[in-house]
Every structure is written in C-alpha cells, then in structure tokens.
C-alpha cells in the first residue's frame, strides 16, 4: 500500500485493505499480551518488554530500528506541503507497517524467552519502563508540534483535477495549488496573492460553488508558510 501511493496516479488499492494487516496485528499482539501478562487486556509495560528485547539477535534489533525510523520519517513527509488522499493513505499504511513489524518482533522475543529456563530469563527493568514513558511522551509531543506547525494543506484530487480541466482557459488556474471540498468545506489554495488572480478565481469559483451549494474560501499558500486567508467568493 505504501509503494502504491508513490506510483504515478496512485493510490489504486482501496484504503480498507489496510484493515487486513491490522487484524493480523491485533491477533499477534493478543498472543504477546497473554504470554507476557497472562491477559489480553491492558497495556504492555516496557519494564516487561525490555528484557524480551534484550534476547533478540542484533540483526532483528537493527531491522526493527530501521523500520521505526522509516515510519517516523514517512509520517513527517506525508503530512507536510500539499497532502492528498495518497499522502493520508501512505502515512496510515506506514504506521501499520511499523506496528505489524513490532508485533512480530515481540512475538519472536516471547518465543526466544520461552525456550530459556525460568531462572535464565532477564529480570524486569522498572528503569526501562520509566525511560520508555519519558521517551514516548517526548516523541509524541514532537510529532504533534511538527504536525501543527509544519505548513500543509489538504488537496482533494478529484476537485483539483475538475477545476483544472473546466477552467484551464483562465489565467488563475496556473496558480492553483490545492482544493478541498471534504467535510462540507470549499477551500481553494493559490500560490499568488495578486488581487487580479483572486478576482479571476472568484469569477470561476462562484459558478462551481453554486453547483456544490457552498461558498469558496480562498487562501494563499506558498509552501513555506501557513496558508493565509484572502477572502470568500
């Protein structure tokens, strides 16, 4: 699914397909939860997980780290600039790849642990649990702040292509960056704040807005700063 979003014209695969690996993911995590805690409910404390991770071969640890780094990078690149359906699907599927890999790695660690005598298994580490809590909060905060501060706009690909095709003879279309009609809105983003371009755009968007039953809100977006509202048509 991730590669499909990177191909020209993608995504072609339907979004619901991502539910398939997530079903397998929860089944795998349920087995890990039962093996580690004796129940499939609650959460997996790092104090219990860290000893399991220490049993993993270096190659598995390295592979898990690489997948995590790539997943985080994928999240950031898929949520900046002009984002469309492919961007959303790539971010969602990328997170699914990491979670599926993590579940498999933990399941493998559990199998390695069960092959050892009870007295030879690594003890729990409360310190690791505290570090994991601090690290998780810090990473979540960084990702949230980045998403809130990184300039990005949503683009409905079908609406964008319709506007380009219908009004290709007008000058303002060359400045069209994105258009969003999801969730009852009608946002149009232009890379120019020229009043003449805005006037031309409004002449076209009033007509299109009547068909949608909505008023178009124009925004200036240069890709470097957060979009600024120019007015309504």
N, C-alpha and C positions, 0 to 999 in steps of 0.2 A: 504493500500500500504506500509506503514511503517513496519507493522508487517510482511508482505510478504517478505520484504528484509532481515529480521532477521532469517527466516526459512532456514534450510539446502537446498541448491540448488536454493534458491531464487535469484532474483525475478522471479515469474511466471506471475504476472499480467503485461500487456503491459503498457509502460510508457504513452501513450496517454490517459489512463484512468484518469490521474491526471487533465486533462482538464475539466472533468465533474464538480468537486467541484469548479474549478476556474470560470466556467461560472456562477454558483450559487453565488459565491463570488462577482463578479462584479455586478450582479443584486442587491444583498443586499447592497453593497456599494453605488450603484446609488440611492437607496431609502434613505439611510442615508444622502448622499450629498444633495439631493433635500430638505430633511427635515431641515437640518442644514443651508445650504447656499442658497437654492432656485434654485440651478442649479446642474447639474450632472458633470460639468466640473471644472477643477482647483484642489485644494488640500484641505484637511480638517485641518484647523488651530487648534492647541492644545488649543488656547485661547477659542475656542468654544466647543472643545471636553471635556476639563477638567470639566466644570460644569455638563456635562452629566454623566461623570464617577462618580461624587460625589453622584449621585442619585442611583447608583447601590447598591444592597444588599451586605453585606460583603462576603457572600459565592460566589457570582458571581465575585467579585474583586479577591478573593483568587484563584478561579479556573482559571481566566484569567492570573494571575501572574504565577501560576504553569505551565500552558501551554506555556507561553513565555519562562520561564527558561528552560523547557524541550526542546523547539525548538532550543534555542541557544546552549544548550549542545549537541543536536543532530547534529547541524551544525559542531561543533568542532570535534566531534568523527567521523563524516562521511568524514572529509577532512584531516585526518592525517594517517600516515603509508601507507599501501598498499590499494589503493582505486580502486574499480572496478565498474561495472555497478550498482550493488546493493547499493554501497555507494552513488553514484550520485543520484540514484532514492530516497534513503532514505532521503538525505539532501533536495532534491527538494520537496518531498511529505511532509516532516516535516514542511517546511516553509509554505506549503499550508494549513496544519492543523492549524497553528497559525493564518494565515491571515483569514481563514474561521471562526475561533473562535472569532477573533477580530471583524469581520464584524457583526457576530451575537450578540455579546455583545453590540456593538454600536447601532445596530438596537433596541435592548431591551431597552437601555438607552433612545433612542428617544421616544419610546412608553411610558416610565415612565414620561418623560418630558411633553409629550402632554396631559397627564392626570392631570397635575397641572395647576392652573390658571397662566396666564402670569406673574403676579406680584410675584408669589411664586417660579418661576424658578430661579436657581442660575445664577448670572451675569457672563459675560465673564471675563476671567482672563488673561490679557496680560503677567503677570509674569509667569504663567504656560506655555504660549507659548514660552517664552524665555528659560525657563529651558528645555522644550522638545526639542528645537532646539539644545541646547548645548549637551544634553544627547544623542540625535540621532547621532550627528556628532561623539561624543566620542565612542559610541558603534560601529558604522560603521568603525571607524578607528581601533579599537581594533580587530574587526573581520578580516579586510583586512590585518593588520600586522600579525595576527596569521596565516592566510592562506598562506602568503608569506614566513613566517619564519619557520613554522612547517614542519618538514621533511615528505614528502609524494610523492608517485609515483603512476602513473596510470597503472592499470593492465587490459588487455583485456582477459577476462576469457577464451574465445574460443581459442585464440592463446596460452595462457598459458597451457591449457589442451592438445592442439595439440603437443606442444614441449615436454611436459612431456611424452606423450604416444609414440611419434615417437622416441625419443632419451632416453628412460628410461634405456637402457643398458649402457649408457655412464655415466661417473662419475660426469660430470659438472651439470647434471640435478638436483642433490640433492642440489645444491647451487642456483637454480633458484628461485627468489623472485617474479618477475613480468615481463610481456612482454606487450608491447604496439605497436599496428600497426594501430592505429587510425590516421586520418588526414594526411595520407601519410608518417608517420614515421615508424621506426622499432627500438624501444628501448628495450633492454633486461637488466634486473637488476639482479645482482648476490650478494650474501652475502659474497663473498670471492674475495679478490684482488690478489690471488695467480696466477702468470703467467701461471702455468701449467693448472689451471682450465680455465683461459681465452683462452688458446690455444685450449683446448678440445672443448670449447663452440664455438669458431670460426670455427672449422672444421665442426661442425653440422650446424651452422647458415649461413655459406656461401651457403650450399645446399638449405636451406629453403629460404634464401634471394633471390636466383635466381628465385624461384617459385613466390615470391612476386614482383620481379623486384626492390628490394631495398637492400641497404647495412645495415647490423645490426650495431647499435651503442651500445657498452657495457658500463654499469655503475655499480659501486659498491655502494650498499645501505645496511646499517646495521640497519636501522630503527631508529637510534639515531641522525644521521647527514644527511644533504642534500646529494643527490646522487652525486658521483664524476665520471667523465667520464674516462674510461680506454682505449678507442680506438675503432676503427671500424674493422669490419671483411670483 
